[in-house]
């Protein structure tokens, strides 16, 4: 175990007078027509509301969030690809690709996210990985990297006739929080309408099937899904006052209103509170003086009642040899919520 040089009670940089609008919904009053639901703050991954968030369900088309981010981060987005016959035979929702025409990968991703095209999903897998099987392996590798411990992916579309994708509300919230850090994914997810054009000159018109995107000003993106086996699944993201939230529901018959209610609850009752600003720290050991830096602001979503119960403590390693010289921890009622490394500043 690494010994600590000392423990400092770290001061808050600002005293914030917290004011909220009249609360319209309390957690105890939330009635959700969903088997599984989560409300998560995206930067901290703090869960603000939960209902059966670790049970696995069939994903339906919300698994296309994984398909999109894998394609964006690994594909040649502006290259044209020839559509094969198998792609045109995909069942369910479609962007109506035609055999032997050529289309860009970026346009396929728009068709995937906005129109939920299963033909687009199949074609994306071929463009990026050469086969559906290899692309599914990439999806599962991403799931492991993102600590989506209860998720498995067998196809890029979410169809569940022959192969099945399973995930949880918690895992899908983690995935969406990661994907929304990508500027292109964020742009696509929040697009209401898009026009693609094949190399042959045929235009394809896509309108987002997510009912709230482009109609509610604070909604930043999302993806709906449905199959007979999975029933309704839905992911939505929203942002107000620098705090961005994600809601995920499974098996929810009134999902549009449920998502609105959860966002109202989150924004009415929580704020993203900055405990410590980015800053430089000077400290001494027996042998020398080090200069460390908290490389970014430390912020956390808290309620009005929680603000006075927060604390931040800095732990410094004794005679650090590497670039990490310590870490700062945020506590609520002595329970650790988050930590960030203190990095040595090199002259």
HELIX and SHEET records of a PDB file:
HELIX    1   1 UNK A   27  UNK A   29  5                                   3    
HELIX    2   2 UNK A   60  UNK A   63  5                                   4    
HELIX    3   3 UNK A   64  UNK A   74  1                                  11    
HELIX    4   4 UNK A   85  UNK A   88  1                                   4    
HELIX    5   5 UNK A  105  UNK A  114  1                                  10    
HELIX    6   6 UNK A  118  UNK A  129  1                                  12    
HELIX    7   7 UNK A  132  UNK A  145  1                                  14    
HELIX    8   8 UNK A  169  UNK A  179  1                                  11    
HELIX    9   9 UNK A  183  UNK A  189  1                                   7    
HELIX   10  10 UNK A  255  UNK A  269  1                                  15    
HELIX   11  11 UNK A  304  UNK A  309  5                                   6    
SHEET    1   A 6 UNK A   4  UNK A  10  0                                        
SHEET    2   A 6 UNK A 310  UNK A 317 -1                                        
SHEET    3   A 6 UNK A 324  UNK A 332 -1                                        
SHEET    4   A 6 UNK A 335  UNK A 344 -1                                        
SHEET    5   A 6 UNK A 289  UNK A 294 -1                                        
SHEET    6   A 6 UNK A 279  UNK A 284 -1                                        
SHEET    1   B 5 UNK A  47  UNK A  51  0                                        
SHEET    2   B 5 UNK A  34  UNK A  41 -1                                        
SHEET    3   B 5 UNK A 243  UNK A 252 -1                                        
SHEET    4   B 5 UNK A 231  UNK A 240 -1                                        
SHEET    5   B 5 UNK A 219  UNK A 227 -1                                        
SHEET    1   C 2 UNK A  57  UNK A  58  0                                        
SHEET    2   C 2 UNK A 166  UNK A 167 -1                                        
SHEET    1   D 2 UNK A  80  UNK A  82  0                                        
SHEET    2   D 2 UNK A 102  UNK A 104 -1                                        
SHEET    1   E 2 UNK A 193  UNK A 197  0                                        
SHEET    2   E 2 UNK A 203  UNK A 207 -1                                        
SHEET    1   F 2 UNK A 271  UNK A 276  0                                        
SHEET    2   F 2 UNK A 298  UNK A 302 -1                                        
END                                                                             
